[in-house]
């Protein structure tokens, strides 16, 4: 199911990026405003997700955490789309990391970046 949702969302985001009217489509309006606006939204959603996680730990209720994480993922996908990428690229990177120690993977990034 989750793979289907990502595929559908990727398709919708690309369509809205390419042909939707910025006056009627939130996604098209973000693309029209440019990368800085999209990054602002990603940062905002990141902060809201962190705060929701702290609240969830205190309350034991994860509903807001799930909601905010969905917003963060959504805006991250818009960011990727704006830069010509999509969820598949991220999924491939995650798959590449299977059977690699987290410590080894992190060390390889510091050597390559």
Steps between C-alpha positions, in 0.01 A plus 500: 500500500766756596686449174175565309437816701848630422460421130161671487624802692810528281281498189262760643785726611661485156170576326431794729854626449470482122145605415301612802398861556679663793174676593319170558780255590700524820784297348511714186504813717799369694688428178412845367634663820824308458745291696541741791126487577501121474801480734324733742204258507731199550667678793165598650368145474824363646463721805133405539593131476765537770256677730234236434749226589578671830126535571441136404766385742334696780141405416535155344279620211670477160218641284652847459843345440362292213318803356809722517725226360263468204531876444879478522515211252260678265701822494824301466351332192408840358861609560633192321260558212608861469859381464415229246500205738232287663434242770656223289843659534466506878367144512793381288742672737334338801512160328870552428560537871356161595763276659733795552579603853365843582844598625665379178241677283547826687879471473473444125295822465759708680764369261287564188337831590 
